[in-house]
Amino acid sequence: MTRTSVVVGCAFALIPLLVGCGTTPVHRPAAKLDPKPYLLHLPGITGGFWMHDQYTRAIQAGGFDAETAIYDWTGNRFSLSVLGQREQNLAQADKIARFLTKKHQENPQRPLYLSCESGGAGVLVWALEKLPDDVQVEAAILVSPALSTTYDLTPALRHVRKRMLVFPSKSDGLVLGFGTLMFGTMDRKHEKSAGLDGFTMPTTADAVQYAKLEQYPYRGKFFWDYGNGGGHAWALYPHFASAYLASRLIEIAHSGDADECPCTQPAEHAYAVER
């Protein structure tokens, strides 16, 4: 990871620390999940740094008793240049798909989970698309996804057994509004990204697959209850991750398939009901 990437990443990461929001995780007893889940997290274009370690620890502190790992798919590439290097990013997605396939083959009963932040959403979605037909993850979390709003998630959702959770925020306009307008989304559209307003189901999409999509647009409750100020990637911060995300993952782990889960939303209404 380059020095510039570290500086940019830490600049965004330090904002909540400076205002004192959301930095203390909630500690809950570990949920009884057998076999123990595996959660792979992908950072954004600034690569892996301490914020992501803090996030995975917070998920565990909140009671989601999973083995966690972080994969820095950016390597040593300059952060902004990563956006335009589609072939390299697709190659990383292929590598992740092979890794997940191997994990599944080693223990087909072990639940697999994915999470990501910002540009990592592109690599996560492409990795899901590349999985063999018989490999699925239980759920995926997309925080501030830097993909275009009308990107067709159908092929990726076919490899999600239960839920894909998306956390957009209209307060993220500097990075995922102006930023992706100027420098492009991961799928190379120069427009605002889904991390600002959420995904919109395109006409070519499969409504059955989109029923697995839950979108949680930022609202004031997230700040007052969880210290999430709605900025870029704030959903990764310890209090929100441990109190909100971990709880949702535990609910998903204990639920049935998507068509059995009471929180399924009609395809024409992708946003989840207020929780």
C-alpha positions as YAML, in Angstrom:
chain: A
units: angstrom
residues:
- id: 1
  name: MET
  ca: [0.00, 0.00, 0.00]
- id: 2
  name: THR
  ca: [1.41, 3.40, -0.96]
- id: 3
  name: ARG
  ca: [2.06, 6.23, 1.49]
- id: 4
  name: THR
  ca: [-0.62, 8.30, -0.27]
- id: 5
  name: SER
  ca: [-3.16, 5.50, 0.17]
- id: 6
  name: VAL
  ca: [-2.40, 5.35, 3.88]
- id: 7
  name: VAL
  ca: [-2.76, 9.11, 4.28]
- id: 8
  name: VAL
  ca: [-6.06, 9.25, 2.36]
- id: 9
  name: GLY
  ca: [-7.47, 6.24, 4.17]
- id: 10
  name: CYS
  ca: [-6.49, 7.48, 7.60]
- id: 11
  name: ALA
  ca: [-7.89, 10.95, 6.86]
- id: 12
  name: PHE
  ca: [-11.35, 9.46, 6.38]
- id: 13
  name: ALA
  ca: [-10.84, 7.06, 9.26]
- id: 14
  name: LEU
  ca: [-9.85, 9.72, 11.76]
- id: 15
  name: ILE
  ca: [-12.98, 11.87, 11.33]
- id: 16
  name: PRO
  ca: [-15.13, 9.82, 13.74]
- id: 17
  name: LEU
  ca: [-12.28, 9.75, 16.25]
- id: 18
  name: LEU
  ca: [-12.01, 13.52, 16.16]
- id: 19
  name: VAL
  ca: [-15.72, 13.97, 16.86]
- id: 20
  name: GLY
  ca: [-15.82, 11.08, 19.34]
- id: 21
  name: CYS
  ca: [-18.54, 9.09, 17.58]
- id: 22
  name: GLY
  ca: [-18.98, 5.37, 17.28]
- id: 23
  name: THR
  ca: [-15.54, 4.30, 18.47]
- id: 24
  name: THR
  ca: [-16.52, 2.03, 21.36]
- id: 25
  name: PRO
  ca: [-17.77, -1.45, 20.44]
- id: 26
  name: VAL
  ca: [-20.67, -3.16, 22.17]
- id: 27
  name: HIS
  ca: [-19.67, -6.48, 23.72]
- id: 28
  name: ARG
  ca: [-22.22, -9.27, 23.62]
- id: 29
  name: PRO
  ca: [-21.93, -13.01, 24.31]
- id: 30
  name: ALA
  ca: [-20.98, -15.01, 21.24]
- id: 31
  name: ALA
  ca: [-23.97, -16.45, 19.40]
- id: 32
  name: LYS
  ca: [-23.99, -20.23, 19.12]
- id: 33
  name: LEU
  ca: [-23.22, -20.81, 15.46]
- id: 34
  name: ASP
  ca: [-22.17, -24.29, 14.41]
- id: 35
  name: PRO
  ca: [-20.21, -24.74, 12.25]
- id: 36
  name: LYS
  ca: [-18.33, -21.53, 12.92]
- id: 37
  name: PRO
  ca: [-18.84, -19.05, 10.03]
- id: 38
  name: TYR
  ca: [-16.04, -17.59, 7.94]
- id: 39
  name: LEU
  ca: [-16.15, -13.86, 7.11]
- id: 40
  name: LEU
  ca: [-13.87, -12.37, 4.45]
- id: 41
  name: HIS
  ca: [-13.66, -8.56, 4.36]
- id: 42
  name: LEU
  ca: [-12.43, -6.46, 1.42]
- id: 43
  name: PRO
  ca: [-11.26, -2.85, 2.04]
- id: 44
  name: GLY
  ca: [-11.71, 0.01, -0.41]
- id: 45
  name: ILE
  ca: [-9.20, 1.51, -2.83]
- id: 46
  name: THR
  ca: [-7.03, 2.85, 0.01]
- id: 47
  name: GLY
  ca: [-6.25, -0.74, 0.96]
- id: 48
  name: GLY
  ca: [-6.13, -2.46, 4.31]
- id: 49
  name: PHE
  ca: [-5.21, -0.50, 7.43]
- id: 50
  name: TRP
  ca: [-6.15, -0.47, 11.11]
- id: 51
  name: MET
  ca: [-9.77, 0.62, 10.52]
- id: 52
  name: HIS
  ca: [-10.52, -2.72, 8.89]
- id: 53
  name: ASP
  ca: [-8.93, -4.73, 11.69]
- id: 54
  name: GLN
  ca: [-11.00, -2.67, 14.11]
- id: 55
  name: TYR
  ca: [-14.13, -3.46, 12.10]
- id: 56
  name: THR
  ca: [-13.67, -7.24, 12.06]
- id: 57
  name: ARG
  ca: [-12.94, -7.24, 15.80]
- id: 58
  name: ALA
  ca: [-16.12, -5.22, 16.39]
- id: 59
  name: ILE
  ca: [-18.20, -7.75, 14.43]
- id: 60
  name: GLN
  ca: [-16.88, -10.47, 16.73]
- id: 61
  name: ALA
  ca: [-17.37, -8.33, 19.84]
- id: 62
  name: GLY
  ca: [-21.03, -7.90, 18.85]
- id: 63
  name: GLY
  ca: [-21.55, -11.65, 19.15]
- id: 64
  name: PHE
  ca: [-21.07, -12.83, 15.55]
- id: 65
  name: ASP
  ca: [-18.62, -15.59, 16.38]
- id: 66
  name: ALA
  ca: [-16.88, -16.00, 13.04]
- id: 67
  name: GLU
  ca: [-13.35, -16.55, 11.87]
- id: 68
  name: THR
  ca: [-12.51, -13.30, 10.09]
- id: 69
  name: ALA
  ca: [-9.93, -12.35, 7.51]
- id: 70
  name: ILE
  ca: [-9.10, -9.22, 5.53]
- id: 71
  name: TYR
  ca: [-7.86, -9.41, 1.97]
- id: 72
  name: ASP
  ca: [-6.17, -6.30, 0.55]
- id: 73
  name: TRP
  ca: [-6.92, -6.73, -3.14]
- id: 74
  name: THR
  ca: [-5.27, -3.39, -4.02]
- id: 75
  name: GLY
  ca: [-1.70, -4.55, -3.47]
- id: 76
  name: ASN
  ca: [0.72, -1.63, -3.79]
- id: 77
  name: ARG
  ca: [-1.30, 0.23, -6.41]
- id: 78
  name: PHE
  ca: [-1.95, 3.97, -6.06]
- id: 79
  name: SER
  ca: [-5.46, 4.37, -4.67]
- id: 80
  name: LEU
  ca: [-7.10, 6.46, -7.41]
- id: 81
  name: SER
  ca: [-5.45, 4.50, -10.21]
- id: 82
  name: VAL
  ca: [-7.11, 1.34, -8.86]
- id: 83
  name: LEU
  ca: [-10.48, 2.64, -10.05]
- id: 84
  name: GLY
  ca: [-9.45, 2.49, -13.70]
- id: 85
  name: GLN
  ca: [-7.53, -0.79, -13.62]
- id: 86
  name: ARG
  ca: [-10.47, -3.02, -14.46]
- id: 87
  name: GLU
  ca: [-8.47, -6.02, -15.69]
- id: 88
  name: GLN
  ca: [-6.35, -6.13, -12.53]
- id: 89
  name: ASN
  ca: [-9.47, -5.78, -10.40]
- id: 90
  name: LEU
  ca: [-11.23, -8.59, -12.26]
- id: 91
  name: ALA
  ca: [-8.13, -10.75, -11.79]
- id: 92
  name: GLN
  ca: [-8.34, -10.10, -8.04]
- id: 93
  name: ALA
  ca: [-12.04, -11.03, -8.09]
- id: 94
  name: ASP
  ca: [-11.13, -14.29, -9.82]
- id: 95
  name: LYS
  ca: [-8.53, -15.00, -7.14]
- id: 96
  name: ILE
  ca: [-11.10, -14.40, -4.39]
- id: 97
  name: ALA
  ca: [-13.64, -16.63, -6.13]
- id: 98
  name: ARG
  ca: [-11.09, -19.46, -6.28]
- id: 99
  name: PHE
  ca: [-10.30, -18.94, -2.60]
- id: 100
  name: LEU
  ca: [-13.98, -19.09, -1.60]
- id: 101
  name: THR
  ca: [-14.50, -22.17, -3.75]
- id: 102
  name: LYS
  ca: [-11.63, -23.90, -1.98]
- id: 103
  name: LYS
  ca: [-13.10, -22.91, 1.40]
- id: 104
  name: HIS
  ca: [-16.43, -24.43, 0.35]
- id: 105
  name: GLN
  ca: [-14.82, -27.62, -0.89]
- id: 106
  name: GLU
  ca: [-12.89, -28.05, 2.37]
- id: 107
  name: ASN
  ca: [-16.13, -27.87, 4.38]
- id: 108
  name: PRO
  ca: [-19.39, -27.52, 2.38]
- id: 109
  name: GLN
  ca: [-21.38, -27.07, 5.61]
- id: 110
  name: ARG
  ca: [-19.38, -24.08, 6.81]
- id: 111
  name: PRO
  ca: [-21.26, -20.79, 6.15]
- id: 112
  name: LEU
  ca: [-19.32, -18.19, 4.20]
- id: 113
  name: TYR
  ca: [-19.89, -14.44, 4.56]
- id: 114
  name: LEU
  ca: [-18.46, -11.44, 2.71]
- id: 115
  name: SER
  ca: [-18.21, -7.76, 3.54]
- id: 116
  name: CYS
  ca: [-16.60, -4.80, 1.83]
- id: 117
  name: GLU
  ca: [-16.18, -1.06, 1.77]
- id: 118
  name: SER
  ca: [-16.38, 1.42, -1.12]
- id: 119
  name: GLY
  ca: [-14.32, 0.19, -4.10]
- id: 120
  name: GLY
  ca: [-14.17, -3.26, -2.55]
- id: 121
  name: ALA
  ca: [-17.83, -3.63, -3.55]
- id: 122
  name: GLY
  ca: [-16.84, -3.99, -7.19]
- id: 123
  name: VAL
  ca: [-14.38, -6.78, -6.44]
- id: 124
  name: LEU
  ca: [-16.84, -8.48, -4.07]
- id: 125
  name: VAL
  ca: [-19.66, -8.45, -6.64]
- id: 126
  name: TRP
  ca: [-17.39, -9.70, -9.42]
- id: 127
  name: ALA
  ca: [-16.05, -12.46, -7.17]
- id: 128
  name: LEU
  ca: [-19.62, -13.61, -6.50]
- id: 129
  name: GLU
  ca: [-20.33, -13.61, -10.23]
- id: 130
  name: LYS
  ca: [-17.32, -15.87, -10.83]
- id: 131
  name: LEU
  ca: [-18.26, -18.54, -8.28]
- id: 132
  name: PRO
  ca: [-19.23, -22.02, -9.54]
- id: 133
  name: ASP
  ca: [-22.94, -22.80, -9.61]
- id: 134
  name: ASP
  ca: [-22.78, -24.90, -6.45]
- id: 135
  name: VAL
  ca: [-21.01, -22.27, -4.29]
- id: 136
  name: GLN
  ca: [-22.92, -19.62, -2.36]
- id: 137
  name: VAL
  ca: [-22.22, -17.28, 0.51]
- id: 138
  name: GLU
  ca: [-24.84, -16.84, 3.21]
- id: 139
  name: ALA
  ca: [-24.78, -13.04, 3.13]
- id: 140
  name: ALA
  ca: [-22.75, -10.07, 1.93]
- id: 141
  name: ILE
  ca: [-22.43, -6.57, 3.40]
- id: 142
  name: LEU
  ca: [-21.68, -3.64, 1.06]
- id: 143
  name: VAL
  ca: [-20.74, -0.45, 2.92]
- id: 144
  name: SER
  ca: [-20.63, 2.72, 0.76]
- id: 145
  name: PRO
  ca: [-20.43, 0.72, -2.51]
- id: 146
  name: ALA
  ca: [-18.58, 2.49, -5.33]
- id: 147
  name: LEU
  ca: [-20.59, 0.81, -8.09]
- id: 148
  name: SER
  ca: [-23.08, 2.51, -10.40]
- id: 149
  name: THR
  ca: [-26.66, 2.63, -9.12]
- id: 150
  name: THR
  ca: [-28.07, 0.53, -11.99]
- id: 151
  name: TYR
  ca: [-25.39, -2.17, -11.97]
- id: 152
  name: ASP
  ca: [-27.26, -5.46, -12.40]
- id: 153
  name: LEU
  ca: [-26.64, -7.48, -9.24]
- id: 154
  name: THR
  ca: [-28.57, -10.53, -10.52]
- id: 155
  name: PRO
  ca: [-25.53, -12.74, -11.31]
- id: 156
  name: ALA
  ca: [-23.95, -11.91, -7.94]
- id: 157
  name: LEU
  ca: [-27.18, -12.43, -6.00]
- id: 158
  name: ARG
  ca: [-27.51, -15.94, -7.44]
- id: 159
  name: HIS
  ca: [-24.52, -16.79, -5.24]
- id: 160
  name: VAL
  ca: [-26.01, -15.23, -2.10]
- id: 161
  name: ARG
  ca: [-28.20, -17.72, -0.27]
- id: 162
  name: LYS
  ca: [-29.93, -15.32, 2.13]
- id: 163
  name: ARG
  ca: [-29.17, -11.60, 2.09]
- id: 164
  name: MET
  ca: [-27.12, -8.81, 0.54]
- id: 165
  name: LEU
  ca: [-27.07, -5.78, 2.86]
- id: 166
  name: VAL
  ca: [-26.24, -2.37, 1.40]
- id: 167
  name: PHE
  ca: [-25.48, 0.77, 3.43]
- id: 168
  name: PRO
  ca: [-25.67, 3.99, 1.35]
- id: 169
  name: SER
  ca: [-25.66, 7.54, 2.68]
- id: 170
  name: LYS
  ca: [-26.67, 10.82, 1.07]
- id: 171
  name: SER
  ca: [-24.09, 12.43, 3.39]
- id: 172
  name: ASP
  ca: [-21.32, 10.72, 1.41]
- id: 173
  name: GLY
  ca: [-21.52, 13.13, -1.51]
- id: 174
  name: LEU
  ca: [-17.86, 14.18, -1.52]
- id: 175
  name: VAL
  ca: [-16.55, 10.65, -2.16]
- id: 176
  name: LEU
  ca: [-19.43, 8.80, -3.80]
- id: 177
  name: GLY
  ca: [-21.09, 11.75, -5.51]
- id: 178
  name: PHE
  ca: [-18.43, 14.21, -6.66]
- id: 179
  name: GLY
  ca: [-15.62, 11.64, -6.37]
- id: 180
  name: THR
  ca: [-17.11, 8.97, -8.61]
- id: 181
  name: LEU
  ca: [-18.45, 11.63, -11.00]
- id: 182
  name: MET
  ca: [-14.87, 12.83, -11.50]
- id: 183
  name: PHE
  ca: [-12.87, 9.61, -11.21]
- id: 184
  name: GLY
  ca: [-15.46, 6.97, -12.03]
- id: 185
  name: THR
  ca: [-17.09, 4.05, -10.26]
- id: 186
  name: MET
  ca: [-15.51, 0.61, -10.12]
- id: 187
  name: ASP
  ca: [-17.59, -0.39, -13.17]
- id: 188
  name: ARG
  ca: [-16.26, 2.71, -14.97]
- id: 189
  name: LYS
  ca: [-19.30, 4.96, -14.95]
- id: 190
  name: HIS
  ca: [-18.70, 8.67, -14.30]
- id: 191
  name: GLU
  ca: [-21.74, 9.29, -12.15]
- id: 192
  name: LYS
  ca: [-22.86, 9.19, -8.54]
- id: 193
  name: SER
  ca: [-22.55, 5.73, -7.06]
- id: 194
  name: ALA
  ca: [-24.86, 3.34, -5.24]
- id: 195
  name: GLY
  ca: [-23.10, 4.29, -2.02]
- id: 196
  name: LEU
  ca: [-24.92, 7.62, -2.18]
- id: 197
  name: ASP
  ca: [-28.52, 6.67, -3.06]
- id: 198
  name: GLY
  ca: [-28.52, 2.87, -3.13]
- id: 199
  name: PHE
  ca: [-29.01, 0.45, -6.01]
- id: 200
  name: THR
  ca: [-31.94, 0.70, -8.43]
- id: 201
  name: MET
  ca: [-33.12, -2.53, -10.01]
- id: 202
  name: PRO
  ca: [-32.60, -2.35, -13.80]
- id: 203
  name: THR
  ca: [-35.26, -3.69, -16.16]
- id: 204
  name: THR
  ca: [-32.98, -6.59, -17.12]
- id: 205
  name: ALA
  ca: [-32.68, -7.81, -13.52]
- id: 206
  name: ASP
  ca: [-34.25, -10.89, -11.96]
- id: 207
  name: ALA
  ca: [-36.84, -9.78, -9.39]
- id: 208
  name: VAL
  ca: [-36.54, -13.08, -7.52]
- id: 209
  name: GLN
  ca: [-32.85, -12.49, -6.94]
- id: 210
  name: TYR
  ca: [-33.39, -8.84, -6.00]
- id: 211
  name: ALA
  ca: [-35.73, -9.96, -3.20]
- id: 212
  name: LYS
  ca: [-32.51, -10.85, -1.34]
- id: 213
  name: LEU
  ca: [-31.36, -7.22, -1.43]
- id: 214
  name: GLU
  ca: [-31.80, -5.10, 1.70]
- id: 215
  name: GLN
  ca: [-30.73, -1.46, 1.55]
- id: 216
  name: TYR
  ca: [-30.38, 0.68, 4.67]
- id: 217
  name: PRO
  ca: [-30.11, 4.35, 3.68]
- id: 218
  name: TYR
  ca: [-28.51, 6.48, 6.35]
- id: 219
  name: ARG
  ca: [-30.91, 8.10, 8.81]
- id: 220
  name: GLY
  ca: [-30.58, 10.08, 12.02]
- id: 221
  name: LYS
  ca: [-31.32, 7.01, 14.15]
- id: 222
  name: PHE
  ca: [-27.96, 5.61, 13.10]
- id: 223
  name: PHE
  ca: [-26.22, 8.57, 14.71]
- id: 224
  name: TRP
  ca: [-28.24, 8.85, 17.92]
- id: 225
  name: ASP
  ca: [-28.32, 5.11, 18.61]
- id: 226
  name: TYR
  ca: [-25.01, 3.95, 17.13]
- id: 227
  name: GLY
  ca: [-22.70, 6.96, 16.63]
- id: 228
  name: ASN
  ca: [-22.74, 6.55, 12.84]
- id: 229
  name: GLY
  ca: [-22.47, 10.03, 11.34]
- id: 230
  name: GLY
  ca: [-23.23, 8.99, 7.76]
- id: 231
  name: GLY
  ca: [-19.82, 9.81, 6.28]
- id: 232
  name: HIS
  ca: [-17.79, 7.58, 4.02]
- id: 233
  name: ALA
  ca: [-17.49, 4.07, 5.48]
- id: 234
  name: TRP
  ca: [-18.77, 5.12, 8.92]
- id: 235
  name: ALA
  ca: [-20.83, 1.92, 9.00]
- id: 236
  name: LEU
  ca: [-17.53, 0.11, 9.61]
- id: 237
  name: TYR
  ca: [-16.94, 1.89, 12.90]
- id: 238
  name: PRO
  ca: [-16.94, -0.20, 16.08]
- id: 239
  name: HIS
  ca: [-20.20, 0.82, 17.73]
- id: 240
  name: PHE
  ca: [-22.33, 0.47, 14.60]
- id: 241
  name: ALA
  ca: [-20.54, -2.68, 13.45]
- id: 242
  name: SER
  ca: [-20.86, -4.41, 16.81]
- id: 243
  name: ALA
  ca: [-24.36, -3.23, 17.76]
- id: 244
  name: TYR
  ca: [-26.07, -3.20, 14.35]
- id: 245
  name: LEU
  ca: [-24.19, -5.21, 11.74]
- id: 246
  name: ALA
  ca: [-23.28, -8.10, 14.04]
- id: 247
  name: SER
  ca: [-26.89, -8.36, 15.21]
- id: 248
  name: ARG
  ca: [-28.16, -8.46, 11.64]
- id: 249
  name: LEU
  ca: [-25.63, -11.15, 10.71]
- id: 250
  name: ILE
  ca: [-26.72, -13.25, 13.69]
- id: 251
  name: GLU
  ca: [-30.38, -12.89, 12.61]
- id: 252
  name: ILE
  ca: [-29.44, -14.00, 9.11]
- id: 253
  name: ALA
  ca: [-27.42, -16.94, 10.42]
- id: 254
  name: HIS
  ca: [-30.44, -18.17, 12.41]
- id: 255
  name: SER
  ca: [-32.95, -17.57, 9.59]
- id: 256
  name: GLY
  ca: [-34.01, -19.88, 6.79]
- id: 257
  name: ASP
  ca: [-33.50, -19.25, 3.09]
- id: 258
  name: ALA
  ca: [-34.44, -15.92, 1.51]
- id: 259
  name: ASP
  ca: [-37.96, -17.02, 0.59]
- id: 260
  name: GLU
  ca: [-38.59, -18.11, 4.18]
- id: 261
  name: CYS
  ca: [-37.25, -14.97, 5.86]
- id: 262
  name: PRO
  ca: [-39.98, -12.60, 7.09]
- id: 263
  name: CYS
  ca: [-37.87, -9.56, 6.17]
- id: 264
  name: THR
  ca: [-38.02, -10.28, 2.42]
- id: 265
  name: GLN
  ca: [-38.96, -7.13, 0.51]
- id: 266
  name: PRO
  ca: [-40.95, -6.97, -2.74]
- id: 267
  name: ALA
  ca: [-38.62, -6.48, -5.69]
- id: 268
  name: GLU
  ca: [-40.11, -3.09, -6.54]
- id: 269
  name: HIS
  ca: [-39.25, -1.84, -3.04]
- id: 270
  name: ALA
  ca: [-35.59, -2.62, -2.52]
- id: 271
  name: TYR
  ca: [-35.20, -0.59, 0.66]
- id: 272
  name: ALA
  ca: [-35.76, -2.54, 3.84]
- id: 273
  name: VAL
  ca: [-38.58, -1.71, 6.20]
- id: 274
  name: GLU
  ca: [-37.46, 0.51, 9.08]
- id: 275
  name: ARG
  ca: [-35.79, -1.76, 11.58]
...
